[in-house]
């Protein structure tokens, strides 16, 4: 019997250790595979989004071309050129994303060739429109155009179908990894515990070795529990991060993205204070955007970027309780003696610094989760960058670049909306059309730069004279419009008189000299009730403007027939 006990001691303990080591290796490999699958899924989703973006740019370019051919509005031509310029970089990015897949790489090359061919067709059709008019342009839409458009859609669909196949394959791989981890947890752990129990039972009868065996078993169990807990926490964190990324992609505003991020970080880092800063457009200060939790060491609400080491270096800056790292200048010393652990993580997208995240806690556990925090901040940085880009594109699509006023497209949309609102609430509405007098002669005398300077100055005057609820637009050339919600015809007349006086007093400088003064003619029409459309209202205002021109300019006319001197 003693011999068997000694044999069990020599063999049982190594076997148990090997079992737990095998379980640990299996868990680690399963977790690494799970992470790799998640990265591949994210990559596939990025490829899908890029294909959709390329196809959207081409569709928008075609739509803008059609809009230009049908209306002659140069705003559509500008939208077409923006989408045409964006299609190239998007195709380059898509080619880089599928660089590891020869079949997809070949499809992207085909898609690029088809896209170039379609752009060439559109350019040729625009040239036909410029030389031969709409009929010539319509004649250019032949079977070859339809075949190229169909081929583009087909090629994009093939790319998407292949990516969805890869997505399904990676999902199955993730499930297999989860099954392996589950099997290790359900079978390997009980078996390992059983071996430890047998060895421990034998060691009980060996008084001299009992204590050492108990300590070894306890330590092994502790390591195993920690490994399992860490794996469960890591799996939960990955799931949370994936869910956060999906929600972040659907945020419509920067405020939504910031609120989503603060909720995520407050859950992932309990007991940690956090502050999110953004850098102003002037790049001179970083200001507090959001705050959660209680900081161990407070931070300034407004600070120069050079006060933060993370912004200086462009990488995370960590301060441990007993480390020698320099503390950022914006971090105030704690009021009481505590273990200070801080982290500053920069928000960077496309090489541009957007701000940074400041975290502080009295426990170093926060610093152990920096990989997860960095992943979240990277996703937030890209989301904020994309939202800002979308907002710039939206403003460009509705703003006149010279005057800063809304363009004709926005005028038509807003006038119809305001008419419907005023009709529902039985409120008045007036429309004012303004035209600079003798602008062609002014332009011929002072050149297009002088004319542009005058238009820009007049646009500033119109914008300054508008109330918060008014909508000021450039209708085209030297013609401007002003939508006046909740304004009667008589009130609009008084506003027109004030604008006319302001224009007579307006002085615009160009190339160091003052341009001659100008005057403005104004036509005013009022909403007359049910059935009054935006088109009718604009037509009446235009007729009133024409009357003001005929009757000597530098005046305004009311469409209702009442004449008031300007």
C-alpha positions in Angstrom: 0.0 0.0 0.0 2.7 2.6 0.8 4.3 1.8 -2.5 1.1 2.5 -4.4 0.7 5.7 -2.5 4.2 6.8 -3.5 3.5 5.8 -7.1 0.2 7.8 -7.0 2.1 10.8 -5.7 4.7 10.6 -8.5 2.3 10.0 -11.3 -1.1 11.5 -10.2 0.1 15.0 -9.6 1.9 15.4 -12.9 -1.1 13.9 -14.7 -3.4 16.5 -13.0 -1.0 19.3 -13.9 -0.9 18.2 -17.5 -4.7 18.0 -17.7 -5.0 21.6 -16.4 -2.2 22.8 -18.7 -4.0 21.2 -21.6 -7.2 22.8 -20.6 -5.5 26.2 -20.3 -3.8 25.8 -23.7 -7.1 24.7 -25.2 -8.9 27.7 -23.7 -6.2 30.1 -24.9 -6.2 28.7 -28.5 -10.0 28.7 -28.5 -10.0 32.4 -27.4 -7.4 33.3 -30.0 -9.4 31.6 -32.7 -12.5 33.3 -31.5 -10.8 36.7 -31.7 -9.4 36.0 -35.1 -12.9 35.0 -36.3 -14.3 38.3 -34.9 -11.6 40.2 -36.7 -12.4 38.4 -40.0 -16.2 39.1 -39.5 -15.4 42.8 -39.0 -13.2 42.8 -42.1 -16.0 41.2 -44.2 -18.5 43.8 -42.9 -16.0 46.5 -43.9 -15.7 45.0 -47.4 -19.5 44.9 -47.7 -19.8 48.5 -46.5 -17.2 49.6 -49.1 -19.0 47.8 -52.0 -22.2 49.5 -50.9 -20.4 52.8 -50.8 -18.9 52.4 -54.3 -22.3 51.4 -55.7 -24.0 54.3 -54.0 -21.5 56.8 -55.4 -22.0 55.5 -58.9 -25.8 55.6 -58.5 -25.7 59.1 -57.1 -23.4 60.2 -60.0 -25.9 58.8 -62.5 -28.8 60.4 -60.7 -27.1 63.8 -60.5 -26.3 63.6 -64.2 -29.9 62.9 -65.0 -31.0 65.8 -62.8 -28.6 68.1 -64.6 -29.8 66.9 -68.1 -33.4 67.4 -67.1 -33.2 70.7 -65.2 -29.9 72.3 -66.3 -29.3 73.0 -62.7 -25.5 73.2 -62.1 -25.9 72.1 -58.5 -26.7 68.6 -59.9 -23.5 68.8 -62.0 -21.5 69.7 -58.8 -23.1 66.7 -57.0 -22.1 64.5 -59.9 -18.5 65.6 -59.8 -18.3 65.1 -56.0 -19.6 61.5 -56.4 -17.3 60.9 -59.4 -14.2 62.0 -57.4 -15.3 60.0 -54.4 -15.7 56.8 -56.4 -12.0 56.4 -57.2 -10.7 56.5 -53.6 -13.5 54.1 -52.5 -12.5 51.6 -55.2 -8.8 51.9 -54.1 -9.8 51.2 -50.5 -12.0 48.3 -51.6 -9.1 46.9 -53.6 -6.8 47.1 -50.6 -9.4 45.3 -48.4 -9.8 42.3 -50.8 -6.0 42.1 -51.5 -5.8 38.7 -49.8 -8.5 37.2 -52.0 -7.5 36.7 -55.7 -11.1 36.1 -56.8 -12.5 39.2 -55.1 -9.4 41.2 -56.3 -10.2 40.2 -59.9 -13.9 41.2 -59.4 -12.8 44.6 -58.0 -10.6 45.1 -61.0 -13.6 44.4 -63.3 -15.8 46.7 -61.2 -13.1 49.5 -61.5 -13.0 49.0 -65.3 -16.8 49.1 -65.5 -16.9 52.2 -63.3 -14.3 54.0 -65.4 -16.3 53.0 -68.5 -19.6 54.3 -67.1 -18.0 57.6 -66.0 -16.6 58.0 -69.6 -20.1 57.4 -70.9 -21.6 60.0 -68.6 -18.8 62.5 -69.5 -19.6 61.8 -73.2 -23.3 62.3 -72.7 -22.6 65.6 -70.8 -20.6 66.8 -73.8 -23.4 65.8 -76.1 -25.8 67.8 -73.9 -23.5 70.9 -74.0 -23.3 70.8 -77.8 -26.6 69.4 -78.8 -29.0 69.9 -75.9 -31.3 67.4 -74.1 -32.4 65.6 -77.2 -28.7 64.8 -78.1 -28.1 63.7 -74.5 -31.2 61.4 -74.5 -29.9 59.9 -77.8 -26.7 58.9 -76.0 -28.5 56.7 -73.6 -28.2 53.5 -75.6 -28.0 49.8 -75.0 -24.3 50.0 -74.2 -25.1 52.3 -71.3 -27.7 49.9 -70.0 -25.4 47.0 -70.4 -22.5 48.7 -68.4 -24.9 49.8 -65.6 -26.3 46.2 -65.4 -22.7 44.8 -65.4 -21.8 47.2 -62.5 -24.7 46.0 -60.5 -24.0 42.3 -61.3 -20.3 42.7 -60.4 -21.2 44.4 -57.1 -23.7 41.7 -56.4 -21.1 39.0 -57.0 -18.7 40.7 -54.6 -21.4 40.9 -51.9 -22.5 37.3 -52.4 -18.9 36.1 -52.0 -18.5 38.2 -48.8 -21.7 37.0 -47.4 -20.5 33.4 -48.0 -17.3 34.2 -46.2 -19.3 35.8 -43.4 -21.3 32.6 -43.0 -18.2 30.5 -43.0 -16.6 32.6 -40.3 -19.8 32.5 -38.3 -19.7 28.7 -38.4 -16.0 28.8 -37.4 -16.9 31.0 -34.4 -19.6 28.5 -33.4 -17.1 25.7 -33.5 -14.7 27.7 -31.4 -17.5 28.2 -28.8 -18.3 24.5 -28.9 -14.7 23.7 -28.2 -14.6 26.1 -25.2 -17.8 24.7 -23.9 -16.6 21.1 -24.2 -13.4 22.0 -22.3 -15.4 23.6 -19.6 -18.0 20.8 -19.3 -15.7 17.8 -19.7 -12.1 18.8 -19.1 -12.7 20.7 -15.8 -14.7 18.0 -14.1 -12.2 15.3 -15.2 -9.3 17.4 -14.0 -11.1 18.0 -10.7 -11.7 14.3 -10.4 -8.0 13.5 -10.8 -7.1 16.1 -8.2 -9.7 14.6 -5.9 -8.3 11.1 -6.3 -4.7 12.3 -5.7 -5.8 14.4 -2.8 -7.6 11.4 -1.2 -4.5 9.3 -1.5 -2.4 12.1 0.0 -4.7 12.3 3.0 -3.3 8.9 4.1 0.2 10.2 3.7 0.5 12.5 6.7 3.9 13.9 5.8 2.8 15.1 2.3 -0.8 16.1 3.0 -0.2 19.8 3.5 1.8 20.2 0.3 -0.8 18.3 -1.7 -3.6 20.5 -0.3 -1.8 23.7 -1.2 -1.0 22.4 -4.7 -4.6 21.5 -5.3 -5.9 24.8 -4.0 -3.5 26.8 -6.2 -4.4 24.7 -9.3 -8.1 25.3 -8.7 -7.5 29.1 -8.2 -5.6 29.3 -11.5 -8.3 27.4 -13.3 -11.0 29.6 -11.8 -9.2 32.7 -12.8 -8.6 31.4 -16.3 -12.3 30.5 -16.7 -13.4 33.9 -15.2 -11.0 35.7 -17.5 -12.2 33.9 -20.5 -15.8 34.5 -19.7 -15.1 38.2 -19.1 -13.1 38.5 -22.3 -15.9 36.7 -24.3 -18.5 39.1 -22.8 -16.3 42.1 -23.5 -15.9 41.0 -27.2 -19.6 40.6 -27.5 -20.2 44.0 -25.9 -17.6 45.6 -28.2 -19.2 44.0 -31.3 -22.6 45.2 -30.3 -21.2 48.7 -29.6 -19.6 48.7 -33.1 -22.9 47.8 -34.7 -24.8 50.5 -32.8 -22.1 53.1 -33.5 -22.4 52.6 -37.3 -26.1 53.5 -37.0 -25.7 56.7 -35.0 -27.0 59.8 -36.8 -25.3 62.4 -34.7 -22.0 62.9 -32.8 -24.1 63.3 -29.6 -25.6 59.8 -30.1 -22.1 58.3 -30.6 -20.7 60.0 -27.5 -23.7 58.9 -25.3 -23.3 55.3 -26.6 -19.6 55.4 -25.8 -20.0 56.8 -22.2 -22.6 54.0 -21.5 -20.2 51.3 -22.8 -17.2 52.6 -20.8 -19.2 53.1 -17.6 -20.2 49.4 -17.8 -16.8 48.1 -18.8 -14.9 50.2 -16.2 -16.9 50.3 -13.0 -15.5 52.6 -10.3 -13.6 54.6 -12.9 -14.2 58.3 -13.7 -14.1 59.3 -17.3 -14.1 62.5 -19.4 -14.3 62.8 -23.2 -12.7 65.8 -24.8 -13.0 67.2 -28.3 -10.6 69.6 -30.0 -12.2 72.8 -31.2 -12.2 73.5 -35.0 -9.6 76.3 -34.2 -7.3 73.6 -32.8 -6.4 75.9 -29.9 -8.3 74.2 -27.1 -9.8 70.8 -26.1 -13.1 71.1 -24.3 -15.1 68.6 -22.2 -17.8 66.9 -24.2 -19.1 64.2 -21.8 -18.4 63.0 -18.2 -19.3 60.0 -16.1 -18.3 58.5 -12.8 -16.1 60.1 -10.1 -12.5 61.0 -10.9 -9.8 60.3 -8.4 -7.9 63.3 -9.9 -10.0 66.0 -11.5 -9.2 67.4 -14.9 -9.7 70.9 -16.4 -12.9 71.3 -18.4 -11.0 73.4 -21.0 -7.3 72.9 -21.8 -4.7 73.6 -24.5 -3.8 70.4 -26.4 -0.1 70.7 -25.3 -1.2 70.0 -21.7 -2.0 66.4 -22.6 0.9 64.0 -23.3 -1.4 61.7 -25.3 -2.2 64.5 -27.8 1.5 65.5 -27.9 2.7 62.0 -28.7 -0.3 60.7 -30.6 -0.5 57.6 -28.5 -2.0 56.5 -25.1 -0.3 58.0 -22.0 -0.7 55.9 -18.8 0.2 56.9 -15.2 0.5 54.1 -12.7 0.3 54.5 -8.9 4.0 53.9 -8.3 5.4 54.6 -11.7 7.7 57.3 -12.9 5.6 58.5 -15.8 5.0 62.3 -16.0 1.5 63.4 -15.1 -0.4 65.5 -17.7 -0.7 69.2 -16.9 -4.5 69.1 -17.1 -4.7 66.4 -14.3 -5.0 68.0 -10.8 -3.2 66.3 -7.8 -5.7 64.3 -5.7 -7.0 66.1 -2.6 -6.2 63.0 -0.4 -3.5 60.4 -0.4 -4.7 57.7 -2.9 -3.2 55.4 -5.5 -3.5 57.4 -8.6 -3.9 55.5 -11.9 -4.8 57.6 -15.0 -5.0 57.0 -18.8 -5.3 59.5 -21.7 -6.2 57.9 -25.0 -6.1 60.2 -28.2 -9.0 60.1 -30.6 -7.4 60.0 -34.1 -9.1 59.3 -37.5 -7.4 59.6 -40.9 -4.4 61.3 -39.3 -6.5 64.0 -37.7 -6.7 64.5 -33.9 -10.3 64.8 -32.8 -9.8 64.9 -29.0 -9.0 62.4 -26.2 -10.4 60.3 -23.4 -9.3 60.8 -19.8 -9.8 58.0 -17.2 -8.8 57.9 -13.6 -9.2 55.3 -10.8 -7.6 54.3 -7.5 -7.2 50.7 -8.8 -4.8 49.5 -11.4 -7.5 47.1 -12.8 -8.5 49.9 -15.1 -5.1 49.9 -16.9 -5.4 46.1 -17.5 -8.3 46.7 -19.9 -6.6 49.3 -22.0 -6.8 47.1 -25.1 -10.5 47.1 -24.9 -10.7 50.8 -24.2 -8.5 51.6 -27.2 -10.6 49.4 -29.5 -13.7 51.3 -28.4 -12.0 54.7 -28.9 -10.8 53.8 -32.3 -14.3 52.9 -33.4 -15.6 56.1 -31.8 -12.9 58.2 -33.6 -13.9 56.7 -37.0 -17.6 57.2 -36.3 -17.1 60.9 -35.3 -14.9 61.4 -38.4 -17.5 59.8 -40.7 -20.4 61.8 -39.1 -18.5 65.1 -39.5 -17.8 64.2 -43.2 -21.5 63.4 -43.8 -22.5 66.7 -42.2 -20.0 68.6 -44.4 -21.4 66.9 -47.5 -25.0 67.6 -46.4 -24.2 71.3 -45.9 -22.4 71.4 -49.3 -25.5 69.9 -50.9 -27.9 72.6 -49.6 -25.6 75.7 -49.3 -24.5 78.1 -52.0 -20.7 78.3 -51.7 -20.3 82.0 -52.7 -22.9 83.6 -50.4 -23.3 80.9 -47.7 -27.1 81.0 -48.2 -29.3 78.0 -48.9 -29.5 77.0 -52.6 -32.5 76.6 -54.9 -33.0 73.0 -54.1 -33.3 73.7 -50.4 -35.6 76.6 -51.2 -38.1 74.4 -53.0 -38.1 71.8 -50.3 -38.4 74.3 -47.5 -41.1 76.4 -49.1 -43.3 73.4 -49.6 -42.7 72.3 -46.0 -43.4 75.8 -44.5 -46.5 76.3 -46.6 -47.9 73.0 -45.3 -47.1 74.0 -41.7 -48.6 77.4 -42.0 -51.7 76.0 -43.7 -52.2 73.4 -40.9 -51.9 76.1 -38.2 -53.7 78.9 -40.1 -50.7 81.1 -40.0 -49.6 83.7 -42.6 -46.5 83.3 -44.8 -44.8 85.7 -47.2 -42.2 85.2 -49.9 -39.8 87.9 -50.9 -37.8 87.8 -54.2 -34.8 90.2 -54.4 -32.8 91.1 -57.5 -29.8 93.5 -57.6 -30.4 96.3 -60.0 -28.2 96.6 -63.1 -26.0 93.7 -62.0 -25.0 92.7 -65.5 -23.6 96.2 -66.2 -21.9 96.1 -62.8 -20.4 92.7 -63.6 -19.2 93.9 -67.1 -17.6 97.0 -65.5 -15.9 95.4 -62.5 -15.4 91.8 -63.8 -16.6 88.6 -62.3 -14.4 88.9 -59.2 -16.0 92.2 -58.4 -19.5 90.8 -59.1 -18.7 87.8 -56.8 -17.6 90.2 -54.1 -20.9 92.1 -54.4 -23.0 88.9 -54.3 -21.1 87.7 -51.3 -21.6 91.0 -49.5 -25.3 91.1 -50.4 -25.6 87.5 -49.2 -24.2 88.5 -45.8 -26.7 91.4 -45.6 -29.6 89.2 -46.4 -28.5 86.6 -43.8 -28.0 89.3 -41.2 -31.5 90.7 -41.8 -33.2 87.3 -41.5 -34.8 86.2 -38.3 -34.1 82.8 -36.8 -37.2 81.3 -38.4 -36.6 82.9 -41.8 -35.0 81.0 -44.7 -32.6 83.0 -46.9 -31.7 81.4 -50.3 -29.8 82.3 -53.4 -32.3 81.5 -56.3 -29.7 81.9 -59.0 -27.4 84.6 -60.4 -28.2 87.9 -58.8 -31.7 86.7 -57.6 -32.3 85.9 -54.0 -35.4 84.7 -52.0 -36.4 85.1 -48.4 -39.1 82.8 -46.9 -40.9 84.7 -44.1 -43.0 82.3 -42.0 -45.8 83.8 -39.8 -45.4 87.1 -41.6 -48.2 89.1 -43.3 -47.9 90.9 -46.6 -47.8 94.3 -44.7 -45.1 93.1 -42.3 -43.1 91.8 -45.3 -43.4 95.2 -46.9 -41.9 96.9 -43.9 -39.1 94.3 -43.9 -38.5 95.0 -47.7 -38.2 98.7 -47.0 -35.6 98.1 -44.3 -33.6 95.8 -46.6 -33.8 98.3 -49.5 -32.4 101.0 -47.2 -29.7 98.7 -45.9 -28.6 97.8 -49.5 -28.4 101.5 -50.4 -26.1 102.0 -47.4 -24.1 98.8 -48.1 -20.5 99.3 -49.1 -18.3 96.4 -50.4 -14.6 96.4 -50.6 -12.7 94.5 -53.3 -9.0 94.5 -54.0 -8.4 97.3 -51.5 -11.0 99.7 -53.0 -14.7 100.3 -52.3 -17.1 99.2 -55.0 -19.9 101.6 -56.1 -23.2 101.4 -54.2 -26.1 99.3 -55.6 -29.9 99.1 -55.2 -32.3 96.2 -55.1 -35.7 95.5 -56.5 -38.1 93.3 -54.4 -41.3 91.4 -55.2 -43.4 90.1 -52.4 -46.2 87.5 -52.4 -48.3 86.2 -49.5 -49.8 82.8 -48.9 -53.5 83.0 -49.8 -54.9 79.8 -48.3 -55.8 76.3 -49.3 -54.7 75.3 -52.7 -51.9 77.9 -52.9 -48.8 75.9 -53.9 -45.1 76.9 -53.7 -45.0 77.3 -57.5 -47.9 79.7 -57.5 -46.5 81.7 -54.7 -43.1 82.0 -56.4 -44.8 83.0 -59.6 -46.7 85.8 -57.9 -43.5 87.0 -56.2 -41.7 87.0 -59.5 -44.4 89.0 -61.2 -44.2 91.5 -58.4 -40.4 91.7 -58.8 -41.0 92.3 -62.5 -43.4 95.2 -61.7 -40.7 96.7 -59.4 -38.2 96.6 -62.2 -40.6 98.2 -64.7 -41.6 100.9 -62.3 -38.0 102.2 -61.9 -36.2 99.7 -59.7 -34.9 100.4 -56.2 -38.3 99.6 -54.8 -40.6 96.8 -53.8 -44.0 95.7 -55.1 -46.7 93.6 -53.4 -48.2 90.8 -55.4 -51.7 91.7 -54.0 -51.7 94.9 -56.0 -50.9 97.3 -53.2 -48.1 99.6 -54.2 -45.7 100.8 -51.5 -42.7 103.0 -52.3 -39.3 101.3 -51.4 
